[in-house]
Amino acid sequence: MANAVAGTPDESLPDFPMPRAAGCPFAPPPEMMRLHAEKPVSRVRLWDGSTHWLVTRYEDQKAVYGDQRFSVDTTRAGFPHQNAAFRETTSRTPPSFLNMDDPDHARIRRMVTAPFAIKRIEAMRPAVQRMTDDFIDTMLAGPNPVDLVGALALPLPSLVICDLLGVPYDDHDFFQSNSKVGLRRDVTPEESRAAAGALLQYLDKRLAAKLADPADDMLSDLAARMRAGELTRPEAGMLGLLLLGAGHETTANMIALGVLAFLEHPDQLAVVRDTDDPKVLANAVEEMLRYLTVVHNGQRRLALEDLEVGGQLIRAGEGVIMPGASGNWEAGVFPAPERLDVHRDARRHMAFGFGIHQCLGQPLARLELQVVYSTLFRRVPTLRLATELEKIPFKDDGIVYGVYELPVTW
């Protein structure tokens, strides 16, 4: 093989992740899209000098997602970890079902599938609407300008997931701050372990309380499964940790970054603001999910045997990285992908992944985005940036892309 094997430094290869172009905060990195066009399955170098396969084309990514000969088990030797903190933390904490292969993955995932069923999530729409209106009421009554991240984008999904899990919203500062630690690429292993440990200890106490005094919430259900012997205590704690963190961070980033994208595309914003057709609004959310793809550093797998992807032989033990943005910006699948078009049929996007490991909470994320985008622009039709686009701090250093702050006025 011409290139270095995984685990061997090779200074001639491009580094991954790759930087975005200045002034183009919504577009995938140009080097990634160059590889997508010229060499869609190619080697890249990660933070530790190891080299792995970058799979950039839509159909190739779908093929990897659907092939269980690619493992998500982060404890396997050679797995392409995001950073040293991810590598060490996954080896020292109980496994998450996100990082399990079947049959263990299926066993645990089905225990938490029911609360995220589309009909059950849709029944939450009035409650999510009330929460959204309450946060906007508070925002409009407060200082102007305001940081939309702190006023709406972060607190709304945090409150929603707290209600679902049965976690006091008063604890949101604690779990938000610790969740953010694990999503930074520059975090140290010590910082990551401390944050994960604090969250696991917190959730263990909440589970103990639910064992003693159950309620109608997801932590009570996990506690009941512990009592029945279906889940171990560490498994229940990791499930709670996953649901709490993933339940607010990705959606919070999609809310803020999506609002910014709409403000930069006022013709598309007008469609969302003025429509009373839920199908038009739902379609607009799908297009925004495609356009932004906030999980921007790629889903990762490890080949369990020799196989081909896109005509390239990948050996057993080699890592594969699939940046969703390149597939979601593929012109052959989504014509003129650089254009935000809320009338586009974007339902084939892979912002939530694909196959058995696709995002469990996607119905909830869709609901929250539909409610927030339509309500915010309808209630605050003069909403605009309170700073220049170039001054907005983007999360280029994060596992999930977004903005640290979004100053807006009206």
Secondary structure, DSSP 8 states (H G I E B T S, - for coil): --S--TTS--TTS-BSS----TT-TTS--HHHHHHHHH-SEEEEE-TTS-EEEEE-SHHHHHHHHT-TTEE--TTSTT---SSHHHHHHHHHS---GGG--TTHHHHHHTTSSGGG-HHHHHTTHHHHHHHHHHHHHHHHHS-SSEEHIIIIITHHHHHHHHHHHT--GGGHHHHHHHHHHHTBTT--HHHHHHHHHHHHHHHHHHHHHHHHS--SSHHHHHHHHHHTTSS-HHHHHHHHHHHHHHTTHHHHHHHHHHHHHHHH-HHHHHHHHH---HHHHHHHHHHHHHHH-S-TT-EEEEESS-EEETTEEE-TT-EEEE-HHHHHT-TTTSSSTTS--TTS--TT--TT--GGGS-TTHHHHHHHHHHHHHHHHHH-TT-EESS-GGGS-B-TTBSS--BS--EEE-
